[in-house]
């Protein structure tokens, strides 16, 4: 059972993810459908993707506190994007692909995504 001391062990979600990835290594972390078959992505592979995306976002100028929208279907790349954004200290702003243009405008304006 998780208690307060367990939660205090990790300063943020990324720290928890990285520690878990170090423990689980090449075990499956995420699954994606490739045609009719399911393919797994290992914890190490996901860490590599998160790291590469975080570096790319940083190179584009994403800084701590910036708001970054994620507009995607429910898929492994969503989690990769979320963790990369959080790793930079930025704020992930989720939006559904089914949103109308007006819905997107409302979310982006209210979240001050710029």
ABEGO torsion letter per residue (X at the ends): XBBAAAAAABABAAAAAAAAAAAAEABBABBBBBEABBBBBBAAAAAAAAAAAAAAAAAAGBBBGBBBBBBBBBBAAAAAAAAAAAAAGBBBBBBBAABBAAAAAAAAAAAGBX
